Amino acid sequence: MDSKVLLDLKNVNKVFGNNHVLKNINLQIERGKFITFLGPSGCGKTTLLRSIAGFYSVDEGEVWIDGKLVNDLPPYKRGTPMVFQEYALFPHMTVFDNIAYGLDIKKTPEAEVQQRVEGAMAQVKLTGLEERYPHEMSGGQQQRVAMARALVMNSPIILLDEPLSNLDAKLREEVRVELRTIQQDLGLTVIYVTHDQLEALSMSDQIVVFNKGAIDQYGTPHEIYYEPRTQYVADFIGTTNFTEAIVVHSEGGKVTVRYGQVGDTITIASDEKFVDGEEVLLSVRPESLRLNQPEFGEFNVTGIIKSSMFLGEKERYFLVDEVGKEWIVDAYDIGQKTFEGIVPMNATADKVHIIKKVN
Ligand SMILES: Nc1ncnc2c1ncn2[C@@H]1O[C@H](COP(=O)(O)OP(=O)(O)OP(=O)(O)O)[C@@H](O)[C@H]1O
């Protein structure tokens, strides 16, 4: 086994009654990475996390942690602590006691508990706050206590299940940065569950996108965003425009497609195999489109601006093309200028992604 691989899931299946919740999950996670399980509610993220931690046994398949098959081991023997929503700190215990809890259960000698808790507190920069109670700490500090509680056990993997979901937007952003910094500084392997796309994109080394109990894509944030493998992934991550196209020619990683009413063609790079005549989808991100800049990109669409919306850092335009299809175009740096009412309007894109259709 490759020693870089810390967690290896082989053909994992989990069924609740007649609900097939995890379908043939195959996944390898490398040491020292921040991995995010991303998907809408009910797609199986938590079930997989709990199956890794040992709270659920899998119905089929194998769970390997650090080269060891752990299918039959209970949670405390797997050493993969989970941090839940609200961090599950004990409100009546001091920070020190909260962090020491797992060691106390294992009847660790007192001197060792003292030393390890102090070490973990120093790692997450909480030294000096030993005697505080959770309600006397900020949300970010509580998150760090929860991390220290996992660190003190010398765990190979830390599992976090939507740990920021109860924080307000501003604090969430702060704690995100903090969590990522701790993970990188200490070289931890973290699996993080969220349904928040921005959170996944901004924190992760790799993202696993779940679709109804199966993995649709496993890749870096950039790959997931710019090279979504399926329509589902493209749609779930951020906002995009889809349009139908037909493959005219495909050779050497370059695919030429025909699209739109006029039958324009464009050549797009892709690792996937396509055949001539194949029906495909094109995905064009709103920020890849530029209004009234014909030289900007090869892909183009013409229509009428129906409405616009001010979103702070950008203005979002809704353009309706000749066949009544609506396109979202995001324009940055335009100040007070507005394109509303100008007809016809042309938008061009420099980045277009091609996606296989699933039948
Ligand atoms: N203990 C259980 N018994 C029966 N069904 C369960 C159990 N746990 C989860 N499920 C079902 O399995 C499916 C996946 O749930 P899971 O919690 O893994 O999804 P999720 O992607 O984590 O969603 P969320 O973000 O809402 O937690 C759901 O249909 C859920 O109802």
PDBQT file of the ligand as one rigid body, heavy atoms in Angstrom, charges set to zero:
ROOT
HETATM    1  N1  LIG A 401     -29.452   6.009  11.369  1.00  0.00    +0.000 N 
HETATM    2  C1  LIG A 401     -30.181   6.082  10.258  1.00  0.00    +0.000 A 
HETATM    3  N2  LIG A 401     -31.224   5.244  10.045  1.00  0.00    +0.000 NA
HETATM    4  C2  LIG A 401     -31.946   5.307   8.923  1.00  0.00    +0.000 A 
HETATM    5  N3  LIG A 401     -31.719   6.150   7.912  1.00  0.00    +0.000 NA
HETATM    6  C3  LIG A 401     -30.692   7.019   8.056  1.00  0.00    +0.000 A 
HETATM    7  C4  LIG A 401     -29.871   7.016   9.225  1.00  0.00    +0.000 A 
HETATM    8  N4  LIG A 401     -28.924   7.973   9.072  1.00  0.00    +0.000 NA
HETATM    9  C5  LIG A 401     -29.139   8.548   7.872  1.00  0.00    +0.000 A 
HETATM   10  N5  LIG A 401     -30.195   7.966   7.246  1.00  0.00    +0.000 N 
HETATM   11  C6  LIG A 401     -30.698   8.312   5.904  1.00  0.00    +0.000 C 
HETATM   12  O1  LIG A 401     -29.615   8.224   5.005  1.00  0.00    +0.000 OA
HETATM   13  C7  LIG A 401     -29.660   9.271   4.036  1.00  0.00    +0.000 C 
HETATM   14  C8  LIG A 401     -28.352  10.055   4.066  1.00  0.00    +0.000 C 
HETATM   15  O2  LIG A 401     -28.263  10.778   5.268  1.00  0.00    +0.000 OA
HETATM   16  P1  LIG A 401     -26.957  11.583   5.715  1.00  0.00    +0.000 P 
HETATM   17  O3  LIG A 401     -27.209  12.161   7.055  1.00  0.00    +0.000 OA
HETATM   18  O4  LIG A 401     -25.771  10.752   5.525  1.00  0.00    +0.000 OA
HETATM   19  O5  LIG A 401     -26.955  12.730   4.623  1.00  0.00    +0.000 OA
HETATM   20  P2  LIG A 401     -26.107  14.054   4.613  1.00  0.00    +0.000 P 
HETATM   21  O6  LIG A 401     -25.634  14.208   3.220  1.00  0.00    +0.000 OA
HETATM   22  O7  LIG A 401     -25.096  14.054   5.675  1.00  0.00    +0.000 OA
HETATM   23  O8  LIG A 401     -27.212  15.141   4.914  1.00  0.00    +0.000 OA
HETATM   24  P3  LIG A 401     -27.215  16.308   6.027  1.00  0.00    +0.000 P 
HETATM   25  O9  LIG A 401     -26.334  17.380   5.496  1.00  0.00    +0.000 OA
HETATM   26  O10 LIG A 401     -28.676  16.698   6.063  1.00  0.00    +0.000 OA
HETATM   27  O11 LIG A 401     -26.762  15.697   7.307  1.00  0.00    +0.000 OA
HETATM   28  C9  LIG A 401     -30.893  10.082   4.346  1.00  0.00    +0.000 C 
HETATM   29  O12 LIG A 401     -31.934   9.636   3.497  1.00  0.00    +0.000 OA
HETATM   30  C10 LIG A 401     -31.185   9.731   5.799  1.00  0.00    +0.000 C 
HETATM   31  O13 LIG A 401     -32.551   9.845   6.055  1.00  0.00    +0.000 OA
ENDROOT
TORSDOF 0
